[in-house]
Amino acid sequence: MMYFLIVLTLGALALYVFERRKRKKIEREFSSYLSLPISALYGVADVRKIKGSFFFARHFLKTVQEVVEIVHGVLKPGTAAFYLKEKDGFRLRGSVSQVKLKEVLSPGGPLDWVRKERKTLVVDEFYEDVFSLGYYEEKGKVRSLCAVPVLIGDELAGILVVDSPEAFYFSQREKEKLEAFSGFLATLISLYRHIDAYMIEAFQFRLLQELAKEVGGEIEFPDVIEKLELTAHELFPGSSVFIFILRNGFIEVFGDEQMRVEESPCFATIALEHGIPVRDNNVKRESEIFPGIVASGVSLLFAPFPVKNGGIIVLSRREFGEKDLTILSFLSEIAGTAIEKSFLYEKEKERAIRDGLTGLFNHRYFQEYLEKLVRKGEEFSLIMIDIDHFKRINDTYGHQAGDEVLKEISKVIKGCVRKTDVVARYGGEEIACVLAGASLKDAVRVAEVIRARVEEHPFEWGGGRIKVTVSLGVSHFPGAGMGREEVIKKADTALYRAKEEGRNRVRY
């Protein structure tokens, strides 16, 4: 008898040590979650796939399974199962059973009472079909069961259930043990949620950090917009993103819609006028977000750029939280700064290729553009224009009058050609027009229009009028063996002939 008691005691001690080691292992799991470096978050490409791909979720589920195994080892029931409340219902996240259990808990049966009342249920004698319990996929034997709600505050986070083929299997002590395990699972779920939320937040801020670095090195407006769109869609998956700018009396919209419309009252302009971020989780009536773009029954986020010349609007079917608005505000701040920088670059670029007096393209740009067309072998015509007796205008009326004449003639010429044609100040009083894709016949016709309009234009100075005419020479590309210099020379020769023959005429 003594020998039997010794063996029994040693067995109980061994079981205690085994269970204690398993518990210590779970505690170490908890500690490891808190000590993971933020660098572990890097490299996740899609926030929507985090729960499926990130190892936090796998560690969490592994630990839940171990807790259920301990429950089964301590209580020794027939089946032990834990159902976690998720978006699609209560999903099986840990189990020990001889038969297959349902992945999602079915409604109805005794566990419905646990869901509604959020209290522990003990059934000492169960005589119904096991399928009525809602968690059996295959036939099994159940005579008694104990189901405990896993509560986080007042929220039902899951249900821990054990059953037995024996009636009256679960005493008050077993019920208390199960409730203790329920509290343990609640702590585990809370910890996981905390880590999961922190992980997503860190992922979002990392995206913003990477965006700031990327657009910091970008100066071209299209590249900046493209990077902003990609990041916005990663930060707000499944949402519609609109980046808009108010410029020169127009609303320019990029993102899920691309448009350029005249500025008029709409949500975007009114929100920008107030200049504060907006979060509305129920856009009730039809609201005109932009002219022609109407939204209703959606959630909306808006954050203005720092200089209040535009902003970002996000529309979604899901609700937005305060954190979403904070994220969008950070994104908008980065976007506004990057866009302003690209605008400054555009201005500097324009300044580098424009003539300061007339606003036409400068000589260098003209030569580079002509060389590009010649290199590609594309058809074009060149019109060289010279102001007749320009020195006499300067000598008679002064250089300021000459400058005004140059500016006025530049406007007249630009009004005679297409927007795609390049008009450049060639030097002094000479102006060049490059008409891409134009035949010689078309170019001569345009040159004649320019000559006539300049002659008819009233150039006013000092209370009087200055009579101004121009002479024009035209050449055409391609030609046999012609390069950029030959095209220019041919147009110059035709211009010289026009002057020789009496000025105020077109030659080719």
C-alpha positions as CSV (number, residue, x, y, z in Angstrom):
1,M,0.0,0.0,0.0
2,M,2.8,2.3,0.9
3,Y,4.5,1.6,-2.4
4,F,1.3,2.4,-4.3
5,L,1.0,5.8,-2.4
6,I,4.6,6.7,-3.3
7,V,4.0,5.9,-7.0
8,L,0.8,7.9,-6.9
9,T,2.5,10.9,-5.3
10,L,5.4,10.8,-7.7
11,G,3.0,10.6,-10.6
12,A,1.0,13.6,-9.3
13,L,4.3,15.5,-8.8
14,A,5.4,14.7,-12.3
15,L,2.1,15.9,-13.7
16,Y,2.4,19.1,-11.7
17,V,5.9,19.7,-13.0
18,F,4.8,19.0,-16.6
19,E,1.8,21.4,-16.3
20,R,4.0,24.0,-14.6
21,R,6.5,23.9,-17.4
22,K,3.8,24.3,-20.0
23,R,2.4,27.3,-18.2
24,K,5.9,28.8,-17.9
25,K,6.3,28.3,-21.7
26,I,3.1,30.3,-22.3
27,E,4.3,33.1,-20.0
28,R,7.6,33.2,-22.0
29,E,5.5,33.5,-25.2
30,F,3.8,36.6,-23.7
31,S,7.2,38.1,-22.8
32,S,8.5,37.5,-26.2
33,Y,5.6,39.4,-27.8
34,L,6.5,42.5,-25.8
35,S,10.2,42.3,-26.5
36,L,10.0,42.0,-30.3
37,P,11.9,44.8,-32.1
38,I,9.9,47.1,-34.4
39,S,12.2,46.0,-37.3
40,A,10.2,42.8,-37.3
41,L,7.4,44.8,-38.8
42,Y,9.3,45.8,-41.9
43,G,8.7,44.3,-45.3
44,V,5.0,43.8,-45.0
45,A,3.6,44.8,-48.4
46,D,-0.2,44.9,-47.7
47,V,-1.9,45.9,-44.5
48,R,-4.9,43.8,-45.5
49,K,-2.8,40.6,-45.3
50,I,-1.0,41.3,-42.0
51,K,-3.1,38.9,-39.9
52,G,-2.7,36.0,-42.3
53,S,1.0,36.5,-43.0
54,F,2.6,38.0,-39.9
55,F,3.9,35.7,-37.3
56,F,2.3,37.5,-34.4
57,A,-1.0,35.8,-35.5
58,R,0.6,32.4,-35.7
59,H,2.2,32.7,-32.3
60,F,-1.1,33.9,-30.9
61,L,-3.0,30.9,-32.3
62,K,-0.3,28.5,-31.3
63,T,-0.5,29.8,-27.7
64,V,-4.3,29.5,-27.7
65,Q,-4.0,25.9,-28.8
66,E,-1.6,25.2,-26.0
67,V,-4.0,26.7,-23.5
68,V,-6.8,24.4,-24.7
69,E,-4.4,21.4,-24.5
70,I,-3.7,22.3,-20.9
71,V,-7.4,22.6,-20.2
72,H,-7.9,19.2,-21.6
73,G,-5.0,17.8,-19.7
74,V,-6.3,19.2,-16.4
75,L,-10.0,18.5,-16.7
76,K,-9.7,15.4,-19.0
77,P,-13.0,15.9,-20.7
78,G,-14.1,14.3,-24.0
79,T,-13.7,17.6,-26.0
80,A,-12.2,20.9,-25.2
81,A,-12.7,23.8,-27.7
82,F,-12.2,27.6,-27.8
83,Y,-14.2,29.7,-30.2
84,L,-12.9,33.3,-30.8
85,K,-15.3,36.0,-31.8
86,E,-14.4,37.4,-35.2
87,K,-16.1,39.3,-38.0
88,D,-17.7,36.2,-39.5
89,G,-18.9,34.8,-36.1
90,F,-17.3,32.6,-33.5
91,R,-14.4,30.8,-35.1
92,L,-12.6,27.7,-33.8
93,R,-9.1,28.7,-32.7
94,G,-8.1,25.8,-30.4
95,S,-9.4,22.3,-29.8
96,V,-8.7,18.8,-28.5
97,S,-11.3,16.3,-29.7
98,Q,-11.7,12.7,-31.1
99,V,-14.1,14.0,-33.8
100,K,-14.2,16.8,-36.2
101,L,-15.5,20.2,-34.9
102,K,-17.1,23.0,-36.8
103,E,-14.8,25.9,-37.9
104,V,-17.6,28.4,-37.2
105,L,-20.0,28.0,-34.3
106,S,-23.6,27.6,-35.5
107,P,-26.3,29.6,-33.9
108,G,-28.9,28.0,-31.6
109,G,-28.5,25.4,-28.8
110,P,-27.2,25.8,-25.2
111,L,-24.3,28.0,-26.2
112,D,-26.7,30.7,-27.4
113,W,-27.5,31.3,-23.7
114,V,-23.8,31.8,-23.0
115,R,-23.6,34.4,-25.8
116,K,-26.7,36.3,-24.6
117,E,-26.2,36.1,-20.8
118,R,-22.4,36.1,-20.8
119,K,-22.4,33.7,-17.9
120,T,-21.0,30.2,-17.3
121,L,-23.3,27.3,-18.3
122,V,-23.1,23.8,-16.8
123,V,-25.3,21.0,-18.2
124,D,-25.2,17.9,-16.1
125,E,-27.4,15.7,-18.2
126,F,-27.6,16.3,-22.0
127,Y,-29.9,14.0,-24.0
128,E,-30.2,15.8,-27.3
129,D,-28.4,15.2,-30.6
130,V,-24.7,16.5,-30.3
131,F,-25.2,18.5,-33.6
132,S,-27.7,20.8,-31.7
133,L,-24.7,22.0,-29.7
134,G,-23.5,23.9,-32.7
135,Y,-19.8,22.9,-32.6
136,Y,-19.9,19.2,-33.7
137,E,-19.2,18.5,-37.4
138,E,-19.2,14.7,-36.8
139,K,-21.2,12.4,-34.5
140,G,-19.9,12.2,-30.9
141,K,-21.1,11.3,-27.4
142,V,-21.9,14.1,-25.0
143,R,-23.8,13.7,-21.7
144,S,-22.5,16.8,-19.8
145,L,-20.8,20.1,-20.7
146,C,-19.5,23.3,-19.3
147,A,-19.2,26.5,-21.4
148,V,-17.6,29.7,-20.1
149,P,-17.7,33.1,-21.7
150,V,-14.3,34.8,-22.3
151,L,-14.9,38.4,-21.3
152,I,-12.8,41.5,-21.9
153,G,-14.6,44.0,-19.8
154,D,-18.2,43.7,-20.9
155,E,-17.3,42.4,-24.3
156,L,-17.7,38.8,-25.2
157,A,-14.5,37.8,-26.9
158,G,-15.0,34.1,-27.1
159,I,-16.4,30.9,-25.6
160,L,-14.4,28.1,-24.0
161,V,-16.4,24.8,-23.9
162,V,-15.6,21.3,-22.6
163,D,-17.9,18.3,-22.6
164,S,-17.8,14.7,-21.4
165,P,-19.5,11.4,-22.3
166,E,-20.3,11.1,-18.5
167,A,-23.2,12.8,-16.8
168,F,-22.5,15.1,-13.9
169,Y,-18.8,15.3,-14.9
170,F,-18.2,19.0,-14.1
171,S,-18.2,19.9,-10.4
172,Q,-18.0,23.4,-8.9
173,R,-14.3,23.1,-8.7
174,E,-14.0,22.2,-12.4
175,K,-16.2,25.1,-13.3
176,E,-13.9,27.5,-11.3
177,K,-10.8,26.0,-13.0
178,L,-12.4,26.6,-16.4
179,E,-13.3,30.2,-15.4
180,A,-9.7,30.7,-14.5
181,F,-8.6,29.5,-17.9
182,S,-11.2,31.8,-19.4
183,G,-9.5,34.8,-17.6
184,F,-6.1,33.6,-18.9
185,L,-7.5,33.6,-22.5
186,A,-9.0,37.0,-22.1
187,T,-5.5,38.3,-21.1
188,L,-4.0,36.6,-24.1
189,I,-6.5,38.1,-26.5
190,S,-6.1,41.6,-25.0
191,L,-2.4,41.3,-25.4
192,Y,-2.7,40.1,-29.0
193,R,-5.1,42.9,-29.8
194,H,-2.7,45.5,-28.3
195,I,0.2,44.1,-30.3
196,D,-1.9,43.8,-33.5
197,A,-3.1,47.4,-33.3
198,Y,0.4,48.6,-32.5
199,M,1.8,46.6,-35.4
200,I,-0.7,48.1,-37.9
201,E,0.0,51.6,-36.6
202,A,3.8,51.0,-36.9
203,F,3.3,49.7,-40.4
204,Q,1.4,52.8,-41.4
205,F,3.9,55.1,-39.9
206,R,6.7,53.2,-41.6
207,L,4.9,53.7,-44.9
208,L,4.7,57.5,-44.2
209,Q,8.4,57.5,-43.3
210,E,9.4,55.7,-46.5
211,L,7.1,58.1,-48.5
212,A,8.8,61.2,-47.0
213,K,12.2,59.8,-48.0
214,E,11.0,59.0,-51.6
215,V,9.2,62.2,-52.4
216,G,12.1,64.1,-50.7
217,G,14.2,63.0,-53.7
218,E,11.5,63.6,-56.3
219,I,11.0,66.9,-58.1
220,E,8.8,66.0,-61.0
221,F,5.1,66.5,-60.3
222,P,3.8,63.3,-62.0
223,D,6.3,61.2,-60.0
224,V,5.3,62.8,-56.7
225,I,1.6,62.2,-57.4
226,E,2.2,58.6,-58.4
227,K,4.0,57.9,-55.1
228,L,1.3,59.6,-53.1
229,E,-1.4,57.6,-54.7
230,L,0.3,54.3,-54.1
231,T,1.0,55.1,-50.4
232,A,-2.6,56.4,-49.8
233,H,-4.1,53.1,-51.2
234,E,-1.8,51.1,-48.9
235,L,-2.7,53.1,-45.9
236,F,-6.4,53.0,-46.7
237,P,-7.0,49.7,-48.5
238,G,-10.3,49.3,-50.3
239,S,-11.0,53.1,-50.2
240,S,-11.3,55.7,-52.9
241,V,-8.5,58.3,-52.7
242,F,-8.6,61.8,-54.2
243,I,-5.7,64.2,-54.2
244,F,-6.8,67.6,-55.3
245,I,-5.1,71.0,-55.9
246,L,-6.6,74.5,-56.5
247,R,-4.5,76.2,-59.1
248,N,-5.2,79.2,-61.5
249,G,-9.0,79.0,-60.9
250,F,-9.2,75.3,-61.5
251,I,-9.6,72.2,-59.3
252,E,-7.2,69.5,-60.4
253,V,-8.0,66.0,-59.1
254,F,-5.7,63.0,-59.1
255,G,-6.1,59.5,-57.8
256,D,-9.2,57.3,-58.4
257,E,-10.6,60.1,-60.5
258,Q,-8.5,62.4,-62.7
259,M,-10.1,65.7,-63.8
260,R,-9.5,69.4,-64.2
261,V,-12.6,71.6,-63.8
262,E,-13.2,75.3,-63.1
263,E,-13.3,76.1,-59.4
264,S,-16.8,76.1,-58.0
265,P,-18.5,75.5,-54.6
266,C,-18.4,71.8,-53.6
267,F,-17.3,69.8,-50.5
268,A,-13.6,70.0,-51.5
269,T,-13.5,73.8,-51.8
270,I,-15.7,74.5,-48.7
271,A,-13.6,72.1,-46.6
272,L,-10.4,73.7,-47.8
273,E,-11.8,77.1,-47.0
274,H,-12.2,76.0,-43.3
275,G,-8.8,74.4,-43.5
276,I,-9.3,71.8,-40.7
277,P,-9.4,68.0,-41.0
278,V,-12.8,66.3,-41.3
279,R,-14.0,62.8,-40.3
280,D,-17.6,61.9,-41.1
281,N,-18.7,58.3,-40.8
282,N,-22.1,58.9,-42.3
283,V,-22.3,61.1,-45.3
284,K,-26.2,61.0,-45.2
285,R,-27.4,63.1,-48.1
286,E,-25.9,63.2,-51.6
287,S,-22.8,65.4,-51.3
288,E,-20.9,66.8,-54.3
289,I,-17.4,66.0,-53.3
290,F,-16.1,67.6,-56.5
291,P,-18.1,69.0,-59.4
292,G,-19.7,65.9,-61.0
293,I,-18.6,63.5,-58.3
294,V,-21.4,62.8,-55.7
295,A,-21.2,60.5,-52.7
296,S,-23.7,59.4,-50.0
297,G,-23.9,56.6,-47.4
298,V,-20.1,56.4,-47.0
299,S,-17.4,57.4,-44.5
300,L,-15.2,60.4,-45.4
301,L,-11.8,61.7,-44.3
302,F,-10.3,65.0,-45.4
303,A,-7.0,66.6,-44.5
304,P,-5.7,69.9,-46.1
305,F,-2.2,70.6,-47.3
306,P,-0.1,72.8,-45.0
307,V,-0.4,75.8,-47.4
308,K,-4.1,75.2,-47.8
309,N,-4.0,75.0,-51.7
310,G,-5.3,71.4,-51.8
311,G,-5.7,68.3,-49.8
312,I,-6.6,64.6,-49.7
313,I,-10.1,63.1,-49.5
314,V,-10.7,59.4,-48.7
315,L,-14.1,57.7,-49.1
316,S,-14.9,54.2,-47.8
317,R,-17.7,51.9,-46.8
318,R,-16.0,51.2,-43.5
319,E,-16.0,53.5,-40.5
320,F,-12.9,55.6,-39.9
321,G,-11.4,56.2,-36.4
322,E,-9.4,59.1,-35.0
323,K,-6.2,57.3,-35.8
324,D,-7.2,57.2,-39.5
325,L,-7.6,61.0,-39.5
326,T,-4.2,61.3,-37.8
327,I,-2.6,59.1,-40.4
328,L,-4.2,61.1,-43.2
329,S,-3.1,64.4,-41.7
330,F,0.5,63.2,-41.7
331,L,0.1,62.0,-45.3
332,S,-1.4,65.3,-46.3
333,E,1.5,67.2,-44.7
334,I,4.1,65.2,-46.6
335,A,2.0,65.5,-49.8
336,G,1.6,69.3,-49.5
337,T,5.3,69.8,-48.9
338,A,6.3,67.5,-51.8
339,I,3.8,69.1,-54.2
340,E,5.0,72.6,-53.4
341,K,8.5,71.6,-54.0
342,S,7.6,70.1,-57.4
343,F,5.8,73.4,-58.3
344,L,8.9,75.4,-57.4
345,Y,10.9,73.1,-59.6
346,E,8.5,73.6,-62.5
347,K,8.8,77.3,-62.1
348,E,12.6,77.1,-62.1
349,K,12.6,74.8,-65.0
350,E,10.3,77.2,-66.9
351,R,12.5,80.1,-66.0
352,A,15.6,78.2,-67.3
353,I,14.0,77.7,-70.8
354,R,12.1,81.0,-71.1
355,D,13.2,84.4,-72.3
356,G,12.8,86.9,-69.5
357,L,11.4,89.7,-71.7
358,T,8.9,88.0,-74.0
359,G,8.1,84.8,-72.1
360,L,8.9,82.8,-75.2
361,F,11.2,79.8,-75.2
362,N,14.9,80.8,-75.2
363,H,17.5,80.1,-77.9
364,R,19.0,77.1,-76.1
365,Y,15.6,75.4,-75.7
366,F,14.8,76.1,-79.4
367,Q,18.1,74.4,-80.5
368,E,17.6,71.4,-78.3
369,Y,14.0,70.9,-79.5
370,L,14.9,71.2,-83.1
371,E,17.8,68.7,-82.7
372,K,15.3,66.3,-81.1
373,L,12.9,66.5,-84.0
374,V,15.8,66.1,-86.5
375,R,17.2,63.1,-84.6
376,K,13.8,61.4,-84.6
377,G,13.3,62.2,-88.3
378,E,9.9,63.8,-87.6
379,E,8.4,66.2,-90.1
380,F,8.3,69.9,-89.1
381,S,8.4,73.4,-90.6
382,L,10.5,76.3,-89.3
383,I,9.4,79.9,-89.6
384,M,12.1,82.6,-88.9
385,I,10.6,86.1,-88.2
386,D,12.5,89.4,-88.1
387,I,11.0,92.8,-87.1
388,D,11.5,95.3,-90.0
389,H,13.5,98.4,-89.2
390,F,13.7,97.5,-85.5
391,K,16.8,99.6,-84.9
392,R,14.9,102.6,-86.2
393,I,12.1,101.9,-83.6
394,N,14.7,101.9,-80.8
395,D,16.4,105.0,-82.1
396,T,13.2,107.0,-82.6
397,Y,11.1,105.9,-79.6
398,G,13.7,104.4,-77.2
399,H,14.6,100.9,-76.1
400,Q,11.6,100.7,-73.8
401,A,9.4,101.1,-76.8
402,G,11.4,98.5,-78.6
403,D,10.9,96.1,-75.7
404,E,7.2,96.7,-75.7
405,V,7.0,96.0,-79.5
406,L,8.9,92.7,-78.9
407,K,6.4,91.7,-76.2
408,E,3.4,92.6,-78.3
409,I,4.6,90.8,-81.4
410,S,5.3,87.7,-79.3
411,K,1.7,87.7,-78.2
412,V,0.4,88.2,-81.7
413,I,2.6,85.3,-83.0
414,K,1.5,82.9,-80.2
415,G,-2.1,83.7,-81.1
416,C,-1.5,82.5,-84.7
417,V,-0.1,79.1,-84.0
418,R,-1.2,76.0,-82.1
419,K,-0.5,75.5,-78.4
420,T,1.7,72.6,-79.2
421,D,4.0,74.7,-81.5
422,V,7.2,76.0,-80.1
423,V,7.7,79.8,-80.4
424,A,11.2,81.0,-79.3
425,R,13.2,84.2,-79.2
426,Y,16.1,83.4,-81.5
427,G,18.1,86.5,-80.7
428,G,17.7,90.3,-80.8
429,E,14.5,91.0,-82.8
430,E,14.4,87.5,-84.4
431,I,11.7,85.0,-83.4
432,A,11.5,81.4,-84.5
433,C,8.4,79.1,-84.8
434,V,8.7,75.3,-85.0
435,L,5.5,73.7,-86.3
436,A,5.8,69.9,-85.7
437,G,4.1,67.8,-88.3
438,A,3.3,70.8,-90.6
439,S,4.0,70.6,-94.3
440,L,5.7,73.5,-96.1
441,K,2.4,74.6,-97.6
442,D,0.8,74.7,-94.2
443,A,3.7,76.6,-92.7
444,V,3.7,79.2,-95.5
445,R,0.0,79.8,-94.8
446,V,0.6,80.3,-91.1
447,A,3.5,82.6,-91.9
448,E,1.2,84.7,-94.1
449,V,-1.3,84.9,-91.2
450,I,1.4,86.1,-88.8
451,R,2.6,88.8,-91.3
452,A,-0.9,90.1,-91.9
453,R,-1.9,90.3,-88.2
454,V,1.4,92.0,-87.2
455,E,0.8,94.6,-89.9
456,E,-2.8,95.2,-88.7
457,H,-1.9,95.3,-85.0
458,P,-2.1,98.7,-83.3
459,F,1.3,99.2,-81.5
460,E,0.7,102.2,-79.2
461,W,3.5,104.1,-77.5
462,G,3.6,107.6,-75.9
463,G,0.1,108.5,-77.0
464,G,0.7,107.6,-80.6
465,R,1.0,104.5,-82.8
466,I,4.1,102.7,-84.2
467,K,3.9,101.1,-87.6
468,V,5.4,97.6,-87.4
469,T,5.9,94.9,-90.0
470,V,7.8,91.7,-90.1
471,S,9.6,89.6,-92.7
472,L,9.4,85.8,-92.7
473,G,11.4,82.9,-94.1
474,V,10.2,79.3,-94.1
475,S,12.0,75.9,-94.4
476,H,10.8,72.3,-94.1
477,F,12.2,69.1,-92.8
478,P,13.0,66.4,-93.8
479,G,15.1,67.1,-96.8
480,A,18.0,65.3,-98.5
481,G,21.0,65.3,-96.1
482,M,19.5,68.1,-94.0
483,G,20.4,68.5,-90.3
484,R,19.4,71.1,-87.7
485,E,21.9,73.7,-88.9
486,E,20.8,73.2,-92.6
487,V,17.1,73.7,-91.7
488,I,17.9,77.0,-89.9
489,K,20.2,78.2,-92.7
490,K,17.5,77.5,-95.3
491,A,14.9,79.5,-93.3
492,D,17.5,82.3,-92.7
493,T,18.2,82.5,-96.4
494,A,14.5,82.7,-97.2
495,L,14.2,85.5,-94.6
496,Y,17.1,87.4,-96.1
497,R,15.5,87.2,-99.5
498,A,12.2,88.6,-98.0
499,K,14.1,91.6,-96.7
500,E,16.0,92.1,-99.9
501,E,12.7,92.1,-101.9
502,G,11.2,94.9,-99.9
503,R,10.3,93.5,-96.4
504,N,6.8,92.7,-95.0
505,R,6.6,89.5,-96.9
506,V,7.0,85.7,-96.7
507,R,9.6,83.7,-98.7
508,Y,10.5,80.0,-98.7
